């Protein structure tokens, strides 16, 4: 008869090995993630390095001799060793802060240099950041990442009123200290023109205007086969208006947008969220026709959507060497739990008019753009649009427009 002791020994060894493996997987390796470069003319100079994973012993991290800092200039790299007491670890934010006298940089202009940080302790680690080009703005890839965006197209001629399309966006943001959270303020506006023969009669859809104040945080994900990170956005206050008909509502919202790993030059960003609010102003006429908006009160919307982007130039252009061609497409579906207005062109008694109904149908909106970027902030754009946006959801029926776009993005 076989002894049970070997089986017991094997079982214990297997359990210990499994436990060791699980513990090793639970502890992520310590790594250096990003550098917050110094700004201004402060003395001493302060450099912040964000980290992730299981921190190393504090005494080891705060040993100045374990660190080397390189200031990268056009003339070469200036090596800097933090002075005694110049390396500080924050367990709360998982950041290393380095302070050193400005004289160690040869009094260089810090607005035009890059940085590299090496850790030479029990591990060999490094992280770097390129120098930023002068100015506060850079070329924007699309409307989504733009601080300022303006698209315009106009058609004029004898015996006709101007036929135009305007799409505007302003989104100014600032980071809250070094938390990664940003506060935003801005707004959007678009006016769509729909002309029917004869061309001296032009119908302008009600303007869709928003004004917002929001918070966002871009979170990076490491060691994922399909996800680079995700962006959380929370507009704490957002007003939606229609200038022509005097419609107004107020909503709060939340969105999560996934940043999937690109496939070559193709990038995809699925999105989900919600919008909650209430109608503020309900007119008795829309496009000069009597309407009954008494059933429009509460606003409860679920959002699903996706953005795709294709860029032609190179993998990672600099601020002054931008993408020559960008193609972007966005779809958003709003699923209503409460009825809201919907304005759709129709024919009544032989005349083309705007008919307003109040229902809970899905509000679809699709937009695509082809941008040939002639200059850093200017492109010739071919835009396609279909669908409806709040507050009145006037239907734009397969509109194709050629015009000029101005766009710029904020630097981080």
Helices and strands as residue ranges (DSSP letters): H 5-26, E 31-36, E 45-52, H 58-61, G 64-66, E 67-73, E 76-80, E 87-90, E 95-100, G 102-105, G 110-112, E 114-119, E 125-129, E 137-138, E 148-155, E 163-175, E 181-191, E 193-195, E 202-204, E 208-220, E 227-242, E 247-260, E 266-281, E 285-286, E 289-290, E 298-312, E 325-336, E 340-348, E 351-359, E 363-375, E 378-387, E 396-410
